Amino acid sequence: MQHLYDLLVSPFVEFAFMRRALAGCLALALGSGPIGLFLVMRRMSLMGDAMSHAVLPGAAVGFMFAGLSLPAMSLGGFVAGVLVALLAGLATRFTSIKEDASFAAFYLLSLSLGVLLVSKGGSNVDLMHILFGSVLAVDDAALYLVSGVATATLLTLAVIYRPLLLESLDPVYLRAVGARGAWWHLLFLMLVVLNLVAGFQSLGTLMAVGLMMLPAITSRLWTERIETMLALAVGISFFSGLGGLLLSYHFELPSGPAIILLAGVVYLLSLLFAPVGGALPRYIRARHLES
């Protein structure tokens, strides 16, 4: 028992930065898990990656004016992400370009501009901090931001859950009954941007999308019930955060990659053994039907 305590509990009891990192991972799981699942259901899995890059130029502008200032970088990232979402939506609405192609074009422009701005106004170390972050360096201000975004996300999703779910599963019906599906879509994209802005403060822009998408994709392999998927996405996300922090502490690994790689291991195991979509159960069911 003492060995388990030293292995699993002691790091969080002894070090305040580990407790803050764990609280940040829990807040990220609560906010990003449901958002990631809705992205998967809407066949927008790669959109999260695009939006994570879209916040970079805004964060870079905030960094150039105020340094590593949480409010400035967060506000800049949010404005840039919403602007990219609006421009991509307008391009989709008024041209023949599909939404995924439009987002891809604008995110590439945003990523290039962000890297250029940071390279001109800072150093490679500054760029690495923005891109990859460090959950072990989360301070109280960043923790308040992540917790506030998670709270706002859960409250907003509770209010718009039914129309958002219907718009995700059957947007044609929603338009047929006269509902404003475009407004729910825009509000949802704003939630995506908010959670990515909160995530890059701890994991960086490139890692935040991993914690958003991998648990959500994994949850769909285990069940067909939406409510259970939501719970699983949050649970896998928090488990990955907890396990990744312990791995980084005991083996001196970078915390962000350790968290995302653990989520990836859970995904790979689920590909093989998950009861609904796993390869092995599907093979067994197919053999059973053949016999």
N, C-alpha and C positions, 0 to 999 in steps of 0.2 A: 504493500500500500504506500509506503514512504517513497518507493521508487516511482510509482505512478504520480504521486503528488509532485515530486521534483520534476518529472517529465512534462506534466500537463498543466499544473496549477501554479507552481512556484514562480515561473517567469512573470505571470500577471500579478502576483501578490507582491513581488519584490520591486518591480520596475513600473513607474508611472507611465513611461512612454509605451510600454507594452499594453497597458490598460487602455490608454487613449487609442492606440492602433486597433485594439479589439473592438472598442466602442465604434470606431469609424467603420470597421468592416461590417458590423451589425447594421449600422445606418445605411451603408451602401447596399447591403443585401436587401433590406426592406424597401428601398426605393428603386434600385436597378433591377431586381429580380422580376417584379411584375411588368416593368417597362420592357425588358428583354423578351418576355413571353409574348406580349402583344406584338412586338416587332416580328417574332417568329411566325405568329398566327397570320400576320398580314403579309407574309412573304417579303419582309423587308429586313432580313437578317444582316445583309451587308450595308444597309442604311445606317446602322449604328456605327459601323466603322467609318463611313463617310462623314457622319456628323461629328465623330470624335476628332477628325482632322479639321473640320470646319471651324471649331472653336479656337484653333491655334493662332490665327492672325490676330484675333481680338485679344487673346491672352498675351500675345507678343506686344501689342500696342500698349496694353496696361503695364506690362513689364518695362517697356522703354520709358514710360512716363513716371512710374512709381517704384520701379525695381520689383523685388519679390513681395509685392503687396497683395494680400489676399483679396480685399475688396476690388482693387483696380483690375486685377487679372480675371476675377470672376465676372465682373460686369462686362469687361471687354469680350471675354469668351462667350457669354450669353448673347450679347448683341450680335457678334459675328455669326454664331450658330443660327439664331433666328433669321438673320439677314440671308444666309445661304438657303435656309429652308423656304423662305418667301420667294427668293429669286428662282430656285429650282421649281417651286410650285407654279409660278407665273410662266416659266419657260414651258412647262408641261401643258399648262392650260391653253396657251396661245400659239403653240407651235406643234409640230408633229413628233417632237422628241418625247420618248417615254420617261416616266418618273425616275426609274433607276439610272438611265443614261444621263438624265439631267443632273441628278445628285452626284454622279461620278464625275462629271465635268466640273461642277462647281467645287467639289471637295478637293480635286486636284489643284485647281487654282488657289483655293484657300491654303492648302498645305504648302504649296510653293511660296506663296506670299508670306506665310507665317515663318517658314524657315529663313527666308530672305531677311525679314525684319529682325528676327532674333540674332542672325549672324552679323547684321550691321550694327545692332544696338547692344549686343552683349557678347558672350563668349560661348565656346562649345560646352562648357560646364553648365551655363545657364540654359542652353538648349536641351541638354540631357535632363536637367531638372524638370523642365516643362513637359518633355516627351515621356519620361519614365517615372518621375516623382519618387517619393519614398514614404510609405505608409508609417514607418517607424519615426518619421519626423513630423507627424501630424501634431499641430499645437491646438490650443483650446479654441482659437478663432476658426480654424479649419474644421474642427469637430462640430462646432456650433453650426457652421454652414452646411455640412453634410447632414447633420441631424435635422436641420430646418428644411432642407430640400426633401429628405425622406418623408417628413411629416406632411409637407405640402403635397407631395406626390400621392401618398396614401389617401389623404382627404379628398383630393381632386378625383382620383380613380374611384373612390366610393360614390362620388356624386355622378360621374359620367360612365359608370361601369357598364350599364345595360346598352346605351346607345353606342358606346365605343366597341363593345363586344359584337353587337349586331353589324356595325360598320366594318369590323374586321372580318366577319364571317360571310356576310351577305350585303355588300354595299349597294347592289342593284335594288334590292328590296327597300333599303333605307331611302334611296332616291325616289322609288315608286310611291312611297307613302308621304313624300313631301318633307322628310326630315333633312336638316342641313348637315349632311355628312362631311362636307368640306370644313365646317367649323370644328367638328370633333377631331378631324384629321389634323388640323392646324394646332389645336390645343394639345393633342397628343405629341406632336413634334416639339412643341415648347417644353413639355415634360421630359422628352428625350434629351434635349439640349441642357436643361437644368441639371439632370442627373449626370450627364457627361462633364459638365462644368464642375459639379461637386466631386466627381470621381477623379478628375485630373489633379486636384489639389493633393490627393493622397497617393494615387497610383500612376498619375501621368496620363496624357491623352491616349497613348497607344495601349496602355494596360487597362484603363477604365472600361473600354468596350468589351474586353475579354470577360470581366466579372459580370458584365451585363448580359452577354450573349451565351456563353458556354453553359451556365446552369439552366438557362431557359431552354436551350436546345436539348439538353440532357433530360429535362423533366418530361418532354414529349415522348421519350422512349419508354417511360414507366407507367403512364396512365393516359386515358382518353378524357378524363373529367377536367374541365377548366379549373375548378376550384382546387383540385388536388395538384394540378400543374403549378398553380401559383404558389401553393405552400411548398412544393418540392423545389421550385426555382429559388425561393428565399432560403430554404434550408440548405441546399447545395452551395449556394453562394456564401452563406455564413460559415458552413463547414470548411469550405476552401479557404476563407479568410483566416479562420482559427488554425487550421492545419498548416497553412502557409507561414503564418507567424511563428508557430512552434518550430517548423523546419528551418526557417531563417535564423531563429535564435540558437538552436542546438547545433546546426551545421554551418553557421556563418554564411548563409546564402542571401542574395538580394531578396528583399521581402516581396516586392511586386511580382517579379517573375515566378517566385516560389508559389504564390497564391494562384496565379493564372495556370501554372503547370499542374498544380494539384487539381484544379477544376477540369483541366484537360484529361488527367488520368481518370477522373470519375466519368467523364464523357466516353473515353475509350472503353472502359469496363462496361459501361451501359450499352455501348454498341454491341457488345458480345452477349451480355447476360440480362438486360432489361426485359421484363416479361411481355411488354406490348410490342416494342419495336426492335428488340435485340435480335442479333443474327441467330444465336443458338436456339432460343425459344421458337422463333419463326421456322427454323429448320425442323425442329421436333414436331411442331404442329403440321407442317407440310408432309412429313413422313407418316404421321398418324392418319392424315386424310387419305394418303395414297394406299395405306394398308386397309 
